[in-house]
Amino acid sequence: MDYVSALLPPVVMAAFFIGLVRTIVKSQGGSNKAKEDAAVDAALARAESTQQ
């Protein structure tokens, strides 16, 4: 049973990491991409207007 307790934390962390990567990949593109692009464009426009 020692090997189970030794392997459990890395397996749990690996599962969490895989879930995190999947969430990040799924949130890229689609309707979220348009919102993110609009936010970046607005921020860049504000930055350019303050420099001039």
N, CA, C and O of each residue as an XYZ file, in Angstrom:
208
protein
N       0.813     -1.201      0.000
C       0.000      0.000      0.000
C       0.856      1.264      0.000
O       0.346      2.342     -0.308
N       2.118      1.165      0.331
C       2.986      2.343      0.306
C       3.123      2.899     -1.107
O       3.208      4.113     -1.292
N       3.145      2.015     -2.105
C       3.294      2.486     -3.474
C       2.062      3.279     -3.920
O       2.185      4.189     -4.741
N       0.890      2.952     -3.399
C      -0.315      3.707     -3.748
C      -0.222      5.113     -3.184
O      -0.497      6.081     -3.893
N       0.155      5.242     -1.935
C       0.267      6.570     -1.339
C       1.416      7.365     -1.956
O       1.385      8.596     -1.944
N       2.419      6.690     -2.490
C       3.531      7.385     -3.135
C       3.132      7.889     -4.527
O       3.597      8.945     -4.955
N       2.286      7.154     -5.226
C       1.903      7.528     -6.586
C       0.677      8.447     -6.647
O       0.455      9.115     -7.657
N      -0.094      8.480     -5.605
C      -1.341      9.236     -5.655
C      -1.140     10.743     -5.902
O      -1.807     11.285     -6.784
N      -0.268     11.439     -5.180
C      -0.117     12.887     -5.438
C       0.300     13.213     -6.877
O      -0.287     14.123     -7.462
N       1.272     12.528     -7.481
C       1.608     12.859     -8.872
C       0.458     12.579     -9.840
O       0.267     13.324    -10.801
N      -0.297     11.532     -9.600
C      -1.417     11.212    -10.486
C      -2.503     12.275    -10.369
O      -3.082     12.685    -11.374
N      -2.779     12.721     -9.151
C      -3.782     13.763     -8.950
C      -3.327     15.065     -9.604
O      -4.123     15.738    -10.259
N      -2.073     15.420     -9.436
C      -1.562     16.641    -10.049
C      -1.574     16.541    -11.573
O      -1.881     17.521    -12.252
N      -1.248     15.384    -12.111
C      -1.281     15.202    -13.561
C      -2.705     15.351    -14.088
O      -2.918     15.985    -15.121
N      -3.664     14.782    -13.401
C      -5.060     14.893    -13.827
C      -5.515     16.354    -13.775
O      -6.205     16.818    -14.683
N      -5.137     17.071    -12.731
C      -5.479     18.482    -12.611
C      -4.850     19.294    -13.743
O      -5.502     20.158    -14.331
N      -3.594     19.015    -14.043
C      -2.884     19.739    -15.098
C      -3.518     19.482    -16.457
O      -3.677     20.407    -17.253
N      -3.881     18.232    -16.727
C      -4.533     17.896    -17.995
C      -5.864     18.631    -18.105
O      -6.195     19.160    -19.166
N      -6.624     18.668    -17.023
C      -7.885     19.409    -17.033
C      -7.677     20.891    -17.275
O      -8.446     21.516    -18.006
N      -6.647     21.459    -16.668
C      -6.331     22.875    -16.856
C      -5.969     23.169    -18.309
O      -6.438     24.154    -18.880
N      -5.144     22.324    -18.903
C      -4.747     22.526    -20.296
C      -5.959     22.403    -21.210
O      -6.110     23.188    -22.145
N      -6.822     21.428    -20.951
C      -8.035     21.271    -21.769
C      -8.921     22.506    -21.680
O      -9.461     22.961    -22.688
N      -9.072     23.045    -20.479
C      -9.896     24.240    -20.298
C      -9.313     25.419    -21.066
O     -10.046     26.173    -21.706
N      -8.003     25.578    -21.002
C      -7.355     26.677    -21.717
C      -7.532     26.513    -23.221
O      -7.837     27.479    -23.920
N      -7.345     25.307    -23.717
C      -7.459     25.074    -25.159
C      -8.893     25.285    -25.627
O      -9.119     25.862    -26.690
N      -9.865     24.821    -24.842
C     -11.265     24.983    -25.235
C     -11.698     26.435    -25.207
O     -12.577     26.826    -25.976
N     -11.104     27.248    -24.338
C     -11.512     28.647    -24.244
C     -10.911     29.489    -25.356
O     -11.298     30.644    -25.527
N      -9.980     28.941    -26.110
C      -9.398     29.669    -27.237
C     -10.283     29.477    -28.462
O     -10.721     28.362    -28.747
N     -10.540     30.542    -29.175
C     -11.334     30.449    -30.393
C     -12.815     30.582    -30.130
O     -13.246     30.740    -28.988
N     -13.591     30.518    -31.196
C     -15.039     30.608    -31.078
C     -15.484     32.008    -30.686
O     -14.845     32.997    -31.046
N     -16.572     32.086    -29.954
C     -17.110     33.385    -29.545
C     -16.183     34.063    -28.552
O     -16.132     35.292    -28.499
N     -15.452     33.291    -27.767
C     -14.515     33.897    -26.814
C     -13.397     34.634    -27.536
O     -12.925     35.670    -27.067
N     -12.975     34.102    -28.670
C     -11.888     34.733    -29.414
C     -12.300     36.130    -29.866
O     -11.500     37.062    -29.784
N     -13.520     36.290    -30.336
C     -13.978     37.599    -30.791
C     -13.997     38.598    -29.634
O     -13.620     39.757    -29.804
N     -14.436     38.147    -28.461
C     -14.462     39.037    -27.290
C     -13.048     39.434    -26.881
O     -12.788     40.598    -26.576
N     -12.140     38.469    -26.874
C     -10.766     38.763    -26.477
C     -10.109     39.700    -27.479
O      -9.398     40.626    -27.088
N     -10.343     39.465    -28.781
C      -9.755     40.333    -29.802
C     -10.289     41.751    -29.677
O      -9.535     42.713    -29.827
N     -11.581     41.889    -29.404
C     -12.164     43.223    -29.247
C     -11.574     43.930    -28.039
O     -11.306     45.130    -28.094
N     -11.369     43.209    -26.959
C     -10.790     43.814    -25.756
C      -9.356     44.269    -26.013
O      -8.955     45.347    -25.572
N      -8.591     43.459    -26.717
C      -7.201     43.826    -27.023
C      -7.169     45.023    -27.961
O      -6.364     45.935    -27.773
N      -8.037     45.031    -28.972
C      -8.080     46.164    -29.896
C      -8.439     47.453    -29.167
O      -7.860     48.503    -29.441
N      -9.391     47.378    -28.243
C      -9.776     48.567    -27.483
C      -8.628     49.057    -26.614
O      -8.389     50.260    -26.520
N      -7.922     48.137    -25.982
C      -6.793     48.521    -25.134
C      -5.681     49.155    -25.965
O      -5.075     50.140    -25.544
N      -5.414     48.596    -27.137
C      -4.382     49.171    -28.002
C      -4.791     50.559    -28.489
O      -3.958     51.463    -28.555
N      -6.060     50.731    -28.826
C      -6.529     52.037    -29.282
C      -6.395     53.067    -28.167
O      -6.014     54.209    -28.424
N      -6.704     52.676    -26.932
C      -6.550     53.603    -25.802
C      -5.084     53.970    -25.593
O      -4.752     55.129    -25.342
N      -4.220     52.972    -25.699
C      -2.789     53.228    -25.505
C      -2.244     54.153    -26.584
O      -1.434     55.034    -26.298
N      -2.687     53.957    -27.826
C      -2.209     54.813    -28.908
C      -2.738     56.231    -28.766
O      -2.032     57.190    -29.077
N      -3.971     56.373    -28.301
C      -4.540     57.719    -28.186
C      -3.868     58.509    -27.052
O      -3.766     59.733    -27.131
N      -3.416     57.826    -26.013
C      -2.746     58.534    -24.919
C      -1.319     58.916    -25.296
O      -0.771     59.869    -24.743
N      -0.719     58.199    -26.213
C       0.660     58.521    -26.625
C       0.676     59.744    -27.521
O       1.680     60.457    -27.547
N      -0.379     60.015    -28.248
C      -0.371     61.119    -29.208
C      -0.706     62.431    -28.619
O      -0.733     63.437    -29.327
